[in-house]
């Protein structure tokens, strides 16, 4: 199985390659340090499964997932992140990823996750599976960011990550005025009055690193 590895931390990529090298059926086809590099490599290399860090410079997160699933709909993506599973996993799976695994997971769990998504399955931890199975019952008690629409959540995450209105508009292929409307709506729903307040909210709820 040929694996495309994308993570902006060299030490993490080295560790992933060490883990994969210990598995006789897994081989690294290529590695990237940014979302743009990952997309370029995906277009030029022969690969079966991609391991993607959720937070990388340039194109990353939901946009990279959407780009790859649109161009390579039959090749599964396994998202690797330091964020708690409960924060992003449900939306990441909805965006098209085949699995989500935390960077603190054991090496063998990563290998098992790769084999499962390569076989056409979905991978989440047992703990996250319970959360997803009961998620619809928690709607009334959700935190403000959990009530955002998928598009609002993406704009919120990009704003909290330091992206400006014009950059978000270009990345999401929207008009800047539309993004400004989303920003106003998000601030109101989160109960904050500025982007600085939004960033504080995101940090407090561990939505960004």
C-alpha positions in Angstrom: 0.0 0.0 0.0 1.5 3.3 -1.1 1.0 6.1 1.4 1.2 9.9 0.7 2.3 11.7 3.9 1.6 15.4 4.5 2.6 17.2 7.7 4.4 20.5 8.2 6.5 19.2 11.1 9.7 17.3 9.9 9.9 15.3 13.2 6.3 14.1 12.7 6.9 13.1 9.1 10.1 11.2 10.3 8.1 9.5 13.0 5.4 8.5 10.5 7.9 7.1 8.1 9.5 5.1 10.9 6.1 3.6 11.9 5.2 2.8 8.3 8.7 1.2 7.6 8.0 -1.3 10.4 4.9 -2.6 8.5 5.8 -4.9 5.5 2.7 -4.0 3.5 3.0 -0.2 3.9 5.4 2.1 2.0 5.8 5.9 1.8 5.2 7.1 -1.8 6.0 10.7 -1.0 5.9 13.4 1.6 4.7 17.0 1.7 5.1 19.9 4.2 2.2 22.1 3.0 -1.3 21.6 1.7 -0.2 22.9 -1.7 2.7 20.5 -1.9 0.3 17.6 -0.9 -2.1 18.5 -3.7 0.8 18.7 -6.2 2.2 15.4 -5.1 -1.2 13.7 -5.2 -1.4 14.7 -8.9 2.1 13.5 -9.8 2.6 10.3 -7.7 1.0 6.9 -7.6 -0.6 6.5 -4.1 -3.3 4.5 -2.4 -4.0 6.4 0.8 -3.1 9.8 2.1 -2.3 10.8 5.7 -3.0 14.5 6.1 -2.3 16.8 9.0 -5.3 19.0 9.5 -3.4 22.2 10.2 -0.7 23.0 7.6 0.5 26.2 5.9 -1.3 27.2 2.7 -4.2 25.0 1.6 -5.1 22.9 4.5 -7.9 21.5 6.6 -11.3 21.3 4.9 -10.2 22.8 1.6 -7.4 20.2 1.1 -9.9 17.4 1.9 -12.4 18.8 -0.6 -9.8 19.2 -3.3 -8.4 15.7 -2.9 -11.8 14.0 -2.6 -13.0 15.8 -5.7 -10.0 14.8 -7.8 -9.4 11.4 -6.3 -12.8 10.2 -5.1 -11.7 6.5 -4.8 -8.6 7.2 -2.8 -9.2 7.4 1.0 -7.9 10.2 3.2 -6.9 9.6 6.8 -6.7 12.9 8.8 -4.0 13.0 11.5 -4.4 15.9 14.0 -3.3 17.0 17.5 -6.8 18.3 18.1 -9.2 16.4 20.2 -11.4 14.1 18.1 -14.6 15.6 19.5 -13.7 19.0 18.2 -13.3 18.4 14.4 -13.8 14.8 13.5 -17.5 14.8 12.7 -17.1 17.7 10.3 -13.9 16.2 8.8 -15.6 12.9 8.0 -18.6 14.8 6.6 -16.2 16.8 4.3 -15.0 13.5 2.8 -12.2 12.0 4.8 -12.4 8.3 5.5 -11.0 8.5 9.0 -9.6 10.6 11.8 -6.8 9.7 14.2 -5.2 11.7 17.0 -1.4 12.2 16.9 -1.2 10.7 20.4 -2.5 7.4 19.1 -0.3 4.3 19.3 1.7 3.3 16.1 -0.3 0.1 15.6 -3.5 2.1 15.7 -2.3 4.2 12.8 -1.4 1.1 10.8 -4.8 -0.5 11.5 -6.5 2.7 10.5 -4.7 2.8 7.2 -5.6 -0.7 6.3 -9.3 -0.2 7.3 -9.8 2.9 5.1 -7.8 1.3 2.3 -10.3 -1.6 2.4 -13.2 0.9 2.0 -14.1 1.3 5.6 -14.3 4.3 7.9 -12.0 4.8 10.9 -12.7 6.5 14.2 -11.7 5.5 17.7 -14.1 3.6 19.9 -14.5 6.7 22.1 -15.3 8.9 19.1 -17.7 6.3 17.7 -19.8 6.6 20.8 -19.8 10.4 20.6 -20.9 10.3 16.9 -23.5 7.7 17.6 -25.2 9.9 20.3 -24.4 13.3 18.7 -27.9 14.0 17.5 -29.2 13.8 21.1 -27.0 16.6 22.3 -28.2 19.3 20.0 -29.9 21.4 22.7 -26.8 21.4 24.9 -24.2 22.2 22.2 -21.7 24.9 22.5 -22.1 27.9 20.2 -19.5 26.8 17.6 -21.2 23.4 17.4 -24.3 25.1 16.1 -22.6 26.8 13.2 -23.3 25.6 9.7 -20.5 23.8 7.9 -19.6 26.9 5.9 -19.8 29.1 8.9 -17.6 26.8 10.8 -15.0 26.8 8.0 -15.0 30.6 7.9 -14.7 30.7 11.7 -11.8 28.4 11.7 -10.0 30.3 9.0 -10.5 33.6 10.7 -9.3 32.1 14.0 -6.2 30.7 12.2 -5.3 34.3 11.1 -6.7 34.4 7.6 -8.0 37.8 6.3 -11.3 38.4 4.5 -9.8 38.5 1.0 -7.7 35.4 1.6 -10.7 33.5 2.8 -12.7 34.7 -0.1 -10.1 33.4 -2.5 -9.7 30.1 -0.7 -13.4 29.4 -0.5 -14.1 30.9 -3.9 -16.5 33.5 -2.5 -16.9 37.3 -2.8 -15.3 39.2 0.0 -18.6 40.8 0.9 -20.1 37.3 1.4 -17.3 36.4 3.7 -17.9 39.6 5.6 -21.5 38.6 6.0 -20.5 35.2 7.3 -18.1 36.9 9.8 -20.8 39.1 11.2 -23.1 36.1 11.5 -20.4 34.0 13.2 -19.5 36.7 15.7 -23.2 37.1 16.7 -23.7 33.3 17.1 -20.5 33.0 19.2 -21.4 36.0 21.3 -18.2 37.9 20.6 -17.7 41.4 19.2 -14.5 41.1 17.2 -12.1 38.8 15.4 -9.8 39.1 18.4 -12.7 37.8 20.6 -13.3 35.0 18.1 -9.6 34.0 18.4 -9.9 33.9 22.2 -13.0 31.8 21.9 -11.3 29.4 19.5 -8.2 29.1 21.8 -10.4 28.6 24.9 -12.3 25.8 23.2 -9.2 24.3 21.7 -10.4 24.8 18.1 -6.9 26.0 17.0 -3.4 25.1 18.0 
